[in-house]
Structures are given as C-alpha cells and as structure tokens.
Amino acid sequence: MELRHLRYFVVVAEEQNVTRAAERLHVSQPPLSRQIRDLEHELGVELFRRTGKSLALTEAGKIFLIEARAVLLRVDKAIETVRMVARRDRGSLRIGYAPSLTAEFLPRALRFFEAERPGVRVALHDLSSEECLRRIADGKLDLALTVPRQGLRDKGLKFEPLIRYAIFCAVSLDHPYAKKTAVTLPEIRQQKLMVYAHEEYPEYRDWLSTVFQDITPCNTEEYDGVIGLIAAVEAGRGVAFVSSSVSCLAGPRLRLIPIRPPLDDVTVSVLTRNPPPPLAEKFLGVLKQAVKG
C-alpha cells in the first residue's frame, strides 16, 4: 500500500463517483478504478458498494476513511515540519538603519520576514548614513536603509528607492510657531537650527546648504542621532527640519509644521552591494510589501 492509494481512496469517497474523482485528481478513470480495486484486494474487504454510476462507502469503508485522513494529515504535518526546519538554517541578515527614516515600516517588515523566513538571524544596527555606506562597502552589512549618495557605481554598490517622506519644521509645543498652520524658510532662518552632525551625516549638511546657502555653525546645534535632536527641539533649544516619519518617534512631544513652499521630499532607499546577497534581496521584497501598509 502506498500513500497514493490513500489519497485516491479519500477523493473517491468524497466524490462518491469515480469519474468526478478522476477529474479532481487529474488522472484517467480506468487506472483510478484499478487502484481502488487493488486497495480493496490488499485489505481483503470491500470499501464501496457499487450501484450504477455512484459509489457508497461500506461500514468498513467509513472506518477506513477516518484512518486514511488521519494518516494523510500526519504526513502533511511531517512534510511541513521538515520544511520549517530547513528554512530555519538559512544564515543571517545584517541590516543598518536610521530610526528617523524607518520607524514607520521597519517593524512591519521584520514581522513579514519572520513569517516567510523563520529562524533567519536578523541583526539590526542603528547607524549613521556614513557608517552604513562604509559597512556595506566593507561587507559588514548586507543591507542598509538610508538616503541616497552620489558616486556609488565605481564602488559596486547600489541604491534602490523605497519610500518618500515630506519635510516639516519641528518645534516644541510651546514654541511661538506651534500655532501656525505653515512656516516659511525666512521664518525658520530666524531660529536656531538643530541639525545632524556633519561628520556622520554629510549628505544632510549637503542638503541643508541647498536650503540655506549661508548656513554657519553659529546658528546651528549638532546632534549625532534623532533621539538627541527630538529632545533638543522639545526642550525649546531651537527648531529642526525633519521628515514626516519622525512623528512615529516623537509622537505628541513635537509639532510638525508644513513648510511653504514645500521642500523636496526625502527619499528613503535600500543600499546593498551590487548584486545584493540573496537574503538581502528577499528582505527587499518584504520591505516593498511593508511600505504599502
């Protein structure tokens, strides 16, 4: 007796008709009838009463149907268990990220990836964009979520755009601008600006120089991460340019005010080696699913 005999028997029992069962199993009718007769011969009992074109289970057939389904269920569970064990040993994935840019979608992406690739070891590294770039180039990261940089083709790296966020002006809840529905660049220029450190976020300072060409250290205050930046703005030390994704971290502690006219959106991209490692490519597909909500 083979598993196919049990599968054939269950389908014939469910359909109570050999023709319909053959269509469902994608086999021809004569071999299917022969397999059922062979099964009955091996068991030494009749499983069906044959009346014209229909079949009815005998008492022995009814009992055998219960047992056959139980055996097939155990086989299916065994197959799934083996596959899960195989999936669990698929290496590790090292991800660099900036909390200010990824708080909205990264947790969701990690849940999706865990469901698809259970057991893969995922290591998260909270890094500046410059550190992400350096570690990807050195092979110490498999994937990074950051903002694009120029001149990567010669380094064998690539950016793939993932999601765009609008730029806002962040102020404390008791700041004079907090009640405004929008602020302009001249108004922002009048305030002390909380900014990311130039050494770790050179692309941010490059972007800032396109907004305020004459920006100087005397009217800025540098921070090495988003948590310090949020705390400084909340404390009333100044204002900051932030992406809309920061609201996931700051919550009600800050007021994000639209800028008029609006600045260009910031693009969060996936940075990998070119071509990307297999697991990084899999995670990229999950990220694309996650940013859709």
C-alpha positions as CSV (number, residue, x, y, z in Angstrom):
1,M,0.0,0.0,0.0
2,E,1.3,3.4,-1.0
3,L,0.3,7.0,0.0
4,R,-1.3,7.5,-3.4
5,H,-3.7,4.7,-2.7
6,L,-4.9,6.5,0.4
7,R,-5.2,9.8,-1.4
8,Y,-7.1,8.2,-4.3
9,F,-9.4,6.5,-1.9
10,V,-10.2,9.7,0.1
11,V,-11.1,11.6,-3.1
12,V,-13.3,8.8,-4.4
13,A,-15.0,8.6,-1.1
14,E,-15.6,12.3,-1.0
15,E,-16.9,12.5,-4.6
16,Q,-18.8,9.1,-4.5
17,N,-18.1,9.0,-8.2
18,V,-15.0,7.6,-10.0
19,T,-15.4,10.0,-13.0
20,R,-15.5,13.1,-10.8
21,A,-12.7,11.8,-8.6
22,A,-10.5,11.2,-11.7
23,E,-11.1,14.7,-12.9
24,R,-10.2,16.1,-9.5
25,L,-7.0,14.0,-9.3
26,H,-6.1,14.7,-12.9
27,V,-5.9,11.0,-13.8
28,S,-7.8,8.8,-16.1
29,Q,-10.7,6.8,-14.9
30,P,-9.6,3.2,-15.6
31,P,-6.3,3.4,-13.7
32,L,-8.1,5.0,-10.8
33,S,-10.8,2.2,-10.6
34,R,-7.9,-0.3,-10.8
35,Q,-6.1,1.4,-7.9
36,I,-9.2,1.3,-5.7
37,R,-9.8,-2.5,-6.5
38,D,-6.1,-3.2,-5.7
39,L,-6.5,-1.4,-2.4
40,E,-9.7,-3.5,-1.5
41,H,-7.9,-6.6,-2.6
42,E,-4.9,-5.8,-0.3
43,L,-7.2,-5.0,2.6
44,G,-9.4,-8.0,2.0
45,V,-12.6,-6.0,2.4
46,E,-15.0,-4.1,0.2
47,L,-14.7,-0.3,0.8
48,F,-17.5,0.7,-1.6
49,R,-20.9,-0.6,-2.6
50,R,-21.3,0.0,-6.3
51,T,-24.8,1.0,-7.5
52,G,-24.8,2.1,-11.1
53,K,-22.6,5.1,-11.6
54,S,-22.4,6.0,-7.9
55,L,-20.4,4.6,-5.0
56,A,-21.3,4.4,-1.3
57,L,-19.0,3.6,1.5
58,T,-19.4,0.3,3.3
59,E,-19.1,0.3,7.1
60,A,-15.5,-0.8,6.7
61,G,-15.0,1.9,4.1
62,K,-16.3,4.6,6.6
63,I,-13.9,3.5,9.2
64,F,-11.0,3.3,6.7
65,L,-11.8,6.8,5.5
66,I,-11.3,8.2,9.1
67,E,-8.0,6.4,9.4
68,A,-6.8,7.3,5.9
69,R,-7.5,11.0,6.5
70,A,-5.6,10.8,9.8
71,V,-2.6,9.2,8.1
72,L,-2.5,11.8,5.4
73,L,-2.8,14.6,7.9
74,R,0.2,13.3,9.8
75,V,2.2,13.0,6.6
76,D,1.3,16.6,5.6
77,K,2.4,17.9,9.1
78,A,5.6,15.9,8.9
79,I,6.4,17.5,5.5
80,E,5.7,21.0,6.8
81,T,7.8,20.3,9.9
82,V,10.8,19.2,7.8
83,R,10.4,22.3,5.5
84,M,10.3,24.6,8.5
85,V,13.5,23.0,10.0
86,A,15.2,23.5,6.6
87,R,14.1,27.2,6.4
88,R,15.4,27.9,9.9
89,D,19.0,27.3,8.9
90,R,19.4,29.9,6.2
91,G,22.1,32.1,7.7
92,S,21.9,35.6,8.9
93,L,21.0,39.1,7.7
94,R,22.8,42.3,8.9
95,I,20.7,45.5,8.5
96,G,21.8,49.0,9.0
97,Y,19.1,51.6,9.6
98,A,18.3,55.1,10.7
99,P,15.4,55.2,13.2
100,S,14.2,58.6,12.0
101,L,13.6,57.2,8.5
102,T,12.4,53.7,9.2
103,A,10.2,53.8,12.4
104,E,7.0,53.6,10.3
105,F,7.7,50.5,8.2
106,L,10.7,48.5,9.6
107,P,8.9,46.7,12.4
108,R,6.2,45.6,10.0
109,A,8.8,44.4,7.5
110,L,10.6,42.4,10.2
111,R,7.3,40.7,11.1
112,F,6.7,39.8,7.5
113,F,10.2,38.5,7.1
114,E,10.0,36.3,10.2
115,A,6.8,34.8,8.8
116,E,8.4,34.0,5.5
117,R,11.9,33.0,6.8
118,P,11.5,31.7,10.3
119,G,14.8,31.2,12.1
120,V,16.9,33.5,9.9
121,R,19.1,35.6,12.3
122,V,18.4,39.3,11.8
123,A,20.9,41.7,13.3
124,L,19.9,45.4,13.4
125,H,22.5,48.2,13.6
126,D,21.4,51.8,14.4
127,L,24.0,53.7,12.3
128,S,24.6,57.0,10.6
129,S,24.3,57.1,6.8
130,E,28.1,57.4,6.5
131,E,28.6,54.3,8.7
132,C,26.0,52.4,6.6
133,L,27.9,53.2,3.5
134,R,31.2,52.2,4.9
135,R,30.0,48.9,6.3
136,I,28.2,47.9,3.2
137,A,31.3,48.6,1.2
138,D,33.4,46.6,3.6
139,G,31.0,43.6,3.6
140,K,30.0,44.1,7.3
141,L,26.3,44.8,6.4
142,D,24.1,43.1,3.9
143,L,21.6,45.9,3.5
144,A,21.0,49.4,4.8
145,L,18.1,51.8,4.9
146,T,19.3,55.3,4.4
147,V,19.3,58.2,1.9
148,P,21.0,58.1,-1.5
149,R,24.5,59.2,-2.0
150,Q,26.2,60.0,-5.3
151,G,29.2,58.2,-6.9
152,L,28.4,54.6,-5.9
153,R,28.8,52.9,-9.2
154,D,32.5,52.5,-9.0
155,K,32.2,51.0,-5.5
156,G,29.9,48.2,-6.6
157,L,27.0,49.5,-4.6
158,K,23.5,50.5,-5.5
159,F,20.6,52.4,-4.0
160,E,17.0,51.4,-4.7
161,P,14.3,54.0,-3.8
162,L,11.8,52.6,-1.3
163,I,9.6,55.4,0.1
164,R,9.3,59.2,0.1
165,Y,8.6,61.4,3.1
166,A,7.6,65.1,3.2
167,I,9.9,67.6,5.1
168,F,8.4,69.5,8.0
169,C,9.6,72.0,10.6
170,A,9.6,70.5,14.1
171,V,9.0,72.8,17.0
172,S,8.2,72.4,20.7
173,L,4.6,72.6,21.8
174,D,5.1,76.0,23.4
175,H,7.1,77.5,20.6
176,P,5.7,80.7,19.0
177,Y,5.4,78.8,15.7
178,A,3.4,76.0,17.2
179,K,0.1,77.6,16.4
180,K,1.0,78.3,12.8
181,T,-0.6,76.2,10.0
182,A,2.6,76.7,8.0
183,V,6.0,78.4,8.2
184,T,8.3,79.8,5.5
185,L,12.1,79.4,5.1
186,P,12.7,83.1,6.2
187,E,10.8,82.3,9.4
188,I,12.8,79.2,10.0
189,R,16.1,81.1,9.3
190,Q,15.3,83.3,12.3
191,Q,15.5,80.3,14.7
192,K,18.4,78.3,15.9
193,L,18.5,75.1,13.9
194,M,19.0,71.7,15.4
195,V,20.9,69.6,12.9
196,Y,22.5,66.2,12.4
197,A,26.3,66.1,12.9
198,H,28.2,66.8,9.7
199,E,30.8,64.1,10.2
200,E,28.2,61.3,10.4
201,Y,25.5,62.7,8.2
202,P,27.4,64.6,5.4
203,E,24.5,64.3,3.0
204,Y,22.3,66.1,5.5
205,R,24.7,69.0,5.6
206,D,24.9,69.0,1.8
207,W,21.1,69.1,1.6
208,L,21.0,71.9,4.2
209,S,23.4,74.0,2.2
210,T,21.0,73.9,-0.7
211,V,18.2,75.2,1.5
212,F,20.3,77.8,3.3
213,Q,23.4,78.6,1.3
214,D,24.9,80.7,4.0
215,I,24.3,78.3,6.9
216,T,27.0,78.6,9.6
217,P,27.9,76.7,12.8
218,C,26.9,79.7,14.9
219,N,23.2,79.3,14.1
220,T,23.1,75.5,14.3
221,E,23.5,72.9,17.0
222,E,24.7,69.4,16.1
223,Y,23.3,66.0,17.3
224,D,24.5,62.6,16.4
225,G,21.1,61.0,16.3
226,V,17.3,61.6,16.1
227,I,16.7,61.0,19.8
228,G,19.0,63.8,20.8
229,L,17.5,66.0,18.1
230,I,14.0,65.4,19.3
231,A,15.0,66.1,22.9
232,A,16.6,69.4,21.9
233,V,13.6,70.6,20.0
234,E,11.2,69.5,22.7
235,A,13.4,71.4,25.3
236,G,12.9,74.6,23.2
237,R,16.6,74.9,22.1
238,G,15.5,75.5,18.5
239,V,13.7,74.1,15.5
240,A,14.6,71.3,13.1
241,F,14.0,70.0,9.6
242,V,12.5,66.5,9.9
243,S,10.8,64.0,7.7
244,S,7.2,63.1,8.4
245,S,8.4,59.7,9.6
246,V,9.8,61.3,12.7
247,S,6.2,61.6,14.1
248,C,6.4,57.8,14.8
249,L,9.2,58.5,17.3
250,A,8.3,61.9,18.6
251,G,4.6,61.3,19.0
252,P,2.8,64.3,20.6
253,R,6.0,65.7,22.1
254,L,6.6,67.9,19.0
255,R,4.6,69.8,16.5
256,L,5.4,69.2,12.8
257,I,4.5,72.2,10.8
258,P,4.2,72.2,7.0
259,I,6.7,74.4,5.1
260,R,5.5,76.8,2.4
261,P,6.5,76.5,-0.3
262,P,7.2,72.8,0.4
263,L,10.7,71.4,0.1
264,D,11.5,68.3,-1.9
265,D,10.6,65.1,-0.2
266,V,13.3,62.9,1.3
267,T,13.7,59.5,-0.4
268,V,14.5,56.5,1.8
269,S,16.4,53.9,-0.2
270,V,17.8,50.4,0.2
271,L,21.6,50.3,-0.1
272,T,23.2,47.0,-1.0
273,R,26.2,45.6,-2.8
274,N,25.6,45.0,-6.5
275,P,24.4,42.3,-6.9
276,P,22.8,42.1,-3.4
277,P,23.2,38.9,-1.2
278,P,20.3,36.5,-1.6
279,L,18.8,37.2,1.8
280,A,19.1,41.0,1.3
281,E,17.2,40.6,-2.0
282,K,14.5,38.6,-0.2
283,F,14.2,41.3,2.5
284,L,14.0,44.0,-0.1
285,G,10.8,42.3,-1.4
286,V,9.4,42.3,2.1
287,L,10.3,46.0,2.6
288,K,8.3,46.8,-0.6
289,Q,5.3,45.0,0.8
290,A,5.7,46.7,4.2
291,V,5.8,50.3,2.9
292,K,2.4,49.7,1.3
293,G,0.9,49.2,4.7
